[in-house]
Amino acid sequence: MEEDTLTFVGWKGDLGSSEARGLVVICVTDTTTGDDVILELEETRYASTGPTNLLSLERLEQSGWVPSYHSETGRPEDRVMFLDRGDVRLELLKRNGHYWLQTKKRNVADTSMCMVTTGGKQSSLMRWHLKFAHLNVQAMKQTVLMEMVDGMQSLKLDDFKEPLDCIACQIAKQRRMSYKRHNKRTTVCYDRLMSDVCSIGLATVGGNRYFQLVQDEASRFKWCYLLEHKSEATKNVMNLILRLEKQYVINRVRFDQGGEFVNNKVKKFLVDHGIELRPTNAYTPEENSLVERQNGNLVNKVRAIREGTGLPESLWGRSSDVCCRG
């Protein structure tokens, strides 16, 4: 990694400048085999103010990746991009006008690590900033004025006139940006279903430790199932879809990326019934916000019933069933 000051235009038209440049290694999944694939992105530029990571399609094509597109419904907003190189295929889902590539976290113990520093010349202020474990500028200035530390004669007050630009501090203080959803909700009942599994941590009389909610996006109608194991959620979703298909048309379902939902059995079932699977991105529960909020609401109602009636905690399953039907 080396210092870099390239000015560029962001994906929303705003101007920005990069601070470093180098090789970035990411881990993705091969859609065909399910194996991990390592991508080495050379000449990657870093900007601490960037809201998201961007991939250049032109650079990928120059590296041998061939793009293709597919849509189950024929609508542009449902289009999926595939990148092929040799026997490897990557899948990019479209959301809000952009194609997103899902990456994976790798175990640090399985990867080679090294300390990387920029090769540019550091100022005296930056060197003392690093020596004091990223101490803030005001505290260092106070230290110099009061002569509290021996050996800091090399640091003068004039050094504080220049701004301290520490990339590590900027990264450490970053906060996640607010999630703004722009997609419209469907108004057709049972056109889109969403589901999630929540753990209570306490077994019911029947031995159930989880509950599963399935909710219709249009009508907000929901079904509640008690689960002893998470794997039971697969059968509940499939049976519910078979029952609803007798009267309604189901076009899309949305789950998180839990193994109880995203598995070969569910994928084959949905393909056979012409239903599109829309898994949420990792660490983004906002994309499944309706049923996620219902999880919290249901748990709060169960607690209220328990506190108001004095029922034992092991009867939370019966209470949740009453709350869901009520």
C-alpha positions as CSV (number, residue, x, y, z in Angstrom):
1,M,0.0,0.0,0.0
2,E,1.3,3.4,-1.0
3,E,0.1,7.0,-0.7
4,D,-2.1,8.3,-3.5
5,T,-3.9,11.6,-4.2
6,L,-6.1,10.8,-7.3
7,T,-9.3,12.9,-7.6
8,F,-12.3,11.0,-8.8
9,V,-16.1,11.3,-9.3
10,G,-18.2,9.1,-6.9
11,W,-21.1,6.9,-7.9
12,K,-23.5,9.7,-6.9
13,G,-21.6,12.4,-8.8
14,D,-19.7,13.8,-5.8
15,L,-16.0,14.6,-6.0
16,G,-13.5,12.8,-3.8
17,S,-9.9,12.0,-3.5
18,S,-8.0,8.8,-2.7
19,E,-5.5,8.5,0.1
20,A,-3.8,5.2,-0.6
21,R,-3.3,2.7,-3.5
22,G,-2.3,-0.9,-3.5
23,L,-3.4,-4.6,-3.8
24,V,-6.7,-5.7,-2.2
25,V,-7.7,-9.3,-1.8
26,I,-11.3,-10.3,-1.4
27,C,-13.0,-13.7,-1.0
28,V,-16.2,-14.5,-3.0
29,T,-18.3,-17.6,-3.7
30,D,-18.3,-19.5,-7.0
31,T,-22.0,-19.7,-7.9
32,T,-21.5,-23.0,-9.8
33,T,-19.6,-25.0,-7.2
34,G,-20.1,-23.0,-4.0
35,D,-16.3,-22.9,-3.4
36,D,-14.4,-19.9,-2.2
37,V,-12.7,-17.8,-4.9
38,I,-9.9,-15.3,-4.1
39,L,-9.9,-12.1,-6.2
40,E,-6.8,-10.0,-6.3
41,L,-7.7,-6.4,-7.2
42,E,-4.6,-4.5,-8.3
43,E,-4.2,-0.7,-8.2
44,T,-7.1,-0.4,-5.8
45,R,-7.6,3.1,-4.4
46,Y,-8.7,3.8,-0.9
47,A,-10.8,6.9,0.3
48,S,-11.9,7.2,3.9
49,T,-15.0,9.2,2.8
50,G,-16.2,6.6,0.3
51,P,-19.7,5.3,1.3
52,T,-19.2,1.9,-0.3
53,N,-16.7,-0.3,-2.3
54,L,-16.8,0.1,-6.1
55,L,-15.6,-2.4,-8.7
56,S,-14.7,-1.3,-12.2
57,L,-16.4,-3.5,-14.9
58,E,-13.8,-2.3,-17.4
59,R,-10.9,-3.4,-15.2
60,L,-12.6,-6.8,-14.5
61,E,-13.1,-7.3,-18.3
62,Q,-9.4,-6.5,-18.8
63,S,-8.6,-9.2,-16.2
64,G,-10.5,-11.8,-18.3
65,W,-14.0,-11.7,-16.7
66,V,-16.9,-11.9,-19.2
67,P,-20.2,-10.3,-18.0
68,S,-23.6,-11.7,-18.9
69,Y,-27.2,-10.9,-17.7
70,H,-30.3,-12.8,-16.9
71,S,-33.8,-12.0,-15.6
72,E,-36.4,-14.5,-14.5
73,T,-39.3,-12.0,-15.0
74,G,-37.9,-10.0,-17.9
75,R,-38.0,-6.8,-15.9
76,P,-34.8,-4.7,-15.7
77,E,-35.0,-4.3,-11.9
78,D,-34.9,-8.1,-11.5
79,R,-31.8,-8.6,-13.7
80,V,-28.8,-10.5,-12.4
81,M,-25.3,-10.1,-13.6
82,F,-22.9,-13.0,-14.0
83,L,-19.1,-12.7,-14.3
84,D,-17.4,-15.8,-15.9
85,R,-13.7,-16.6,-16.2
86,G,-12.8,-20.1,-17.0
87,D,-14.9,-22.5,-14.8
88,V,-15.6,-19.8,-12.2
89,R,-18.9,-17.9,-12.2
90,L,-19.7,-15.0,-9.9
91,E,-23.3,-13.7,-9.3
92,L,-24.1,-10.0,-8.7
93,L,-27.6,-9.1,-7.6
94,K,-29.2,-5.8,-8.7
95,R,-30.4,-3.4,-6.0
96,N,-31.2,0.3,-6.4
97,G,-29.7,0.5,-9.9
98,H,-26.4,-1.1,-8.9
99,Y,-25.0,-4.7,-9.1
100,W,-23.7,-6.0,-5.8
101,L,-21.1,-8.7,-5.3
102,Q,-21.4,-10.6,-2.0
103,T,-18.0,-11.1,-0.3
104,K,-17.1,-13.4,2.6
105,K,-14.9,-13.1,5.7
106,R,-12.0,-15.4,6.0
107,N,-10.4,-16.8,9.1
108,V,-7.3,-14.7,9.9
109,A,-5.4,-17.8,11.0
110,D,-5.7,-19.2,7.4
111,T,-4.2,-16.2,5.7
112,S,-0.7,-14.7,5.6
113,M,-0.4,-11.4,7.4
114,C,2.1,-8.6,7.4
115,M,2.4,-5.1,8.6
116,V,2.1,-2.5,5.8
117,T,3.0,1.1,6.1
118,T,3.0,3.9,3.5
119,G,6.4,4.7,2.0
120,G,5.9,8.5,2.1
121,K,7.8,10.8,4.4
122,Q,6.0,11.3,7.7
123,S,5.9,14.6,9.5
124,S,7.3,15.0,13.0
125,L,3.7,15.4,14.3
126,M,2.6,12.2,12.7
127,R,5.6,10.3,14.2
128,W,4.8,11.4,17.7
129,H,1.1,10.7,17.1
130,L,2.0,7.1,16.3
131,K,4.4,6.8,19.2
132,F,1.7,7.9,21.6
133,A,-0.8,5.3,20.3
134,H,-2.7,7.7,18.1
135,L,-3.0,10.4,20.7
136,N,-5.2,13.4,19.7
137,V,-3.7,16.6,18.5
138,Q,-4.9,18.8,21.4
139,A,-3.4,16.4,24.0
140,M,-0.1,16.4,22.2
141,K,-0.1,20.2,21.9
142,Q,-0.7,20.5,25.6
143,T,2.1,18.1,26.3
144,V,4.5,20.2,24.3
145,L,3.4,23.5,25.9
146,M,3.8,22.2,29.5
147,E,7.0,20.2,28.7
148,M,5.5,17.1,30.2
149,V,7.7,14.6,28.3
150,D,11.4,14.5,27.9
151,G,12.7,14.1,24.3
152,M,9.9,16.0,22.5
153,Q,12.1,18.9,21.6
154,S,11.9,17.9,17.9
155,L,8.2,18.7,18.0
156,K,7.5,22.5,17.7
157,L,4.3,24.5,17.9
158,D,4.6,25.3,14.2
159,D,4.2,21.6,13.5
160,F,0.6,21.8,14.7
161,K,-0.4,24.3,12.0
162,E,-0.6,21.5,9.5
163,P,-3.6,19.2,9.8
164,L,-3.0,15.7,11.0
165,D,-4.2,13.3,8.4
166,C,-4.1,9.8,9.9
167,I,-5.8,7.1,7.8
168,A,-5.9,4.6,10.7
169,C,-7.8,7.1,13.0
170,Q,-10.3,7.8,10.2
171,I,-11.0,4.1,9.7
172,A,-11.3,3.4,13.4
173,K,-13.8,6.2,13.9
174,Q,-16.0,5.4,10.9
175,R,-19.7,4.8,11.5
176,R,-22.1,2.9,9.4
177,M,-24.3,5.1,7.3
178,S,-28.0,5.1,7.7
179,Y,-30.0,2.7,5.6
180,K,-32.4,4.4,3.3
181,R,-34.9,2.1,1.5
182,H,-36.4,3.3,-1.7
183,N,-38.1,0.2,-3.0
184,K,-41.9,0.2,-3.1
185,R,-43.9,-2.3,-1.3
186,T,-46.2,-4.6,-3.3
187,T,-49.9,-4.2,-2.9
188,V,-50.8,-7.7,-4.2
189,C,-51.5,-10.1,-1.4
190,Y,-49.2,-13.1,-1.1
191,D,-47.1,-11.8,-4.1
192,R,-44.1,-11.5,-1.8
193,L,-43.4,-13.5,1.4
194,M,-40.6,-13.0,3.9
195,S,-39.5,-15.1,6.8
196,D,-37.1,-15.1,9.7
197,V,-36.2,-17.4,12.7
198,C,-35.7,-15.9,16.2
199,S,-34.1,-17.7,19.2
200,I,-35.6,-17.3,22.6
201,G,-32.9,-19.3,24.5
202,L,-35.4,-21.0,26.8
203,A,-37.1,-24.3,25.9
204,T,-40.9,-24.6,26.0
205,V,-42.7,-27.5,27.6
206,G,-42.6,-29.2,24.2
207,G,-38.8,-28.6,23.8
208,N,-39.0,-25.7,21.3
209,R,-36.3,-23.0,21.5
210,Y,-37.0,-21.0,18.3
211,F,-40.0,-19.4,16.6
212,Q,-40.4,-18.7,12.9
213,L,-42.4,-15.8,11.4
214,V,-43.6,-15.8,7.8
215,Q,-45.2,-12.5,6.7
216,D,-47.0,-11.3,3.6
217,E,-45.6,-8.0,2.5
218,A,-48.8,-6.5,1.2
219,S,-51.4,-7.5,3.8
220,R,-48.9,-7.9,6.7
221,F,-50.6,-11.1,7.6
222,K,-48.2,-13.5,9.5
223,W,-47.8,-17.1,10.5
224,C,-45.9,-18.2,13.6
225,Y,-44.3,-21.6,14.0
226,L,-42.5,-23.1,17.0
227,L,-39.2,-24.9,16.2
228,E,-37.1,-27.3,18.1
229,H,-34.4,-27.1,15.5
230,K,-33.8,-24.3,12.9
231,S,-33.8,-26.9,10.1
232,E,-37.6,-27.3,10.6
233,A,-38.1,-23.8,9.0
234,T,-37.5,-25.3,5.6
235,K,-40.5,-27.6,5.7
236,N,-42.7,-24.9,7.2
237,V,-42.0,-22.5,4.3
238,M,-42.5,-25.2,1.6
239,N,-45.8,-26.4,3.1
240,L,-47.1,-22.9,3.4
241,I,-46.3,-22.1,-0.2
242,L,-48.0,-25.3,-1.4
243,R,-51.1,-24.3,0.6
244,L,-51.2,-20.7,-0.6
245,E,-50.6,-21.6,-4.3
246,K,-54.0,-23.2,-4.4
247,Q,-55.6,-19.7,-4.4
248,Y,-52.8,-17.1,-4.9
249,V,-49.7,-16.5,-7.0
250,I,-46.4,-16.2,-5.2
251,N,-43.7,-14.5,-7.1
252,R,-40.9,-13.8,-4.6
253,V,-39.7,-14.8,-1.2
254,R,-37.0,-13.1,0.9
255,F,-34.9,-14.7,3.6
256,D,-31.6,-14.0,5.3
257,Q,-28.6,-16.1,4.4
258,G,-29.2,-18.7,7.1
259,G,-28.6,-22.3,6.2
260,E,-32.2,-23.1,7.1
261,F,-33.4,-21.0,4.2
262,V,-30.6,-20.8,1.6
263,N,-30.0,-24.5,0.8
264,N,-30.2,-26.7,-2.2
265,K,-33.6,-28.2,-1.1
266,V,-35.3,-24.8,-0.9
267,K,-33.6,-23.5,-4.1
268,K,-34.8,-26.5,-6.1
269,F,-38.3,-26.2,-4.6
270,L,-38.6,-22.5,-5.5
271,V,-37.2,-23.1,-9.0
272,D,-39.7,-25.9,-9.7
273,H,-42.6,-23.5,-8.6
274,G,-41.3,-20.5,-10.5
275,I,-40.7,-18.4,-7.4
276,E,-37.7,-16.0,-7.2
277,L,-35.5,-16.2,-4.1
278,R,-34.2,-12.9,-2.8
279,P,-31.7,-13.4,0.1
280,T,-30.7,-10.4,2.0
281,N,-27.1,-9.2,2.1
282,A,-24.9,-10.2,5.1
283,Y,-25.3,-7.9,8.1
284,T,-28.1,-6.0,6.5
285,P,-31.3,-6.9,8.4
286,E,-32.9,-3.7,7.1
287,E,-33.6,-5.5,3.8
288,N,-35.9,-7.9,5.7
289,S,-37.2,-5.1,8.0
290,L,-40.9,-6.0,8.1
291,V,-40.5,-9.5,9.6
292,E,-37.4,-8.4,11.7
293,R,-39.6,-5.7,13.4
294,Q,-42.3,-8.3,13.9
295,N,-39.8,-10.5,15.8
296,G,-39.2,-7.7,18.3
297,N,-42.9,-6.8,18.6
298,L,-43.8,-10.4,19.2
299,V,-41.2,-10.9,21.9
300,N,-42.4,-7.7,23.6
301,K,-46.0,-8.9,23.7
302,V,-44.9,-12.2,25.1
303,R,-43.0,-10.5,27.9
304,A,-46.0,-8.3,28.6
305,I,-48.3,-11.3,28.9
306,R,-45.8,-13.1,31.2
307,E,-45.4,-10.0,33.5
308,G,-49.2,-9.4,33.6
309,T,-50.3,-12.9,34.3
310,G,-47.4,-14.4,36.1
311,L,-47.2,-17.4,33.8
312,P,-43.9,-19.4,33.8
313,E,-41.4,-18.5,31.2
314,S,-41.6,-22.0,29.6
315,L,-45.0,-21.1,28.3
316,W,-43.7,-18.4,25.9
317,G,-44.6,-20.6,23.0
318,R,-48.3,-20.6,23.7
319,S,-48.2,-16.9,24.4
320,S,-46.5,-16.2,21.1
321,D,-49.1,-18.2,19.3
322,V,-51.9,-16.2,20.9
323,C,-50.2,-12.9,20.1
324,C,-49.7,-13.9,16.5
325,R,-53.3,-14.9,16.0
326,G,-54.6,-11.9,17.9
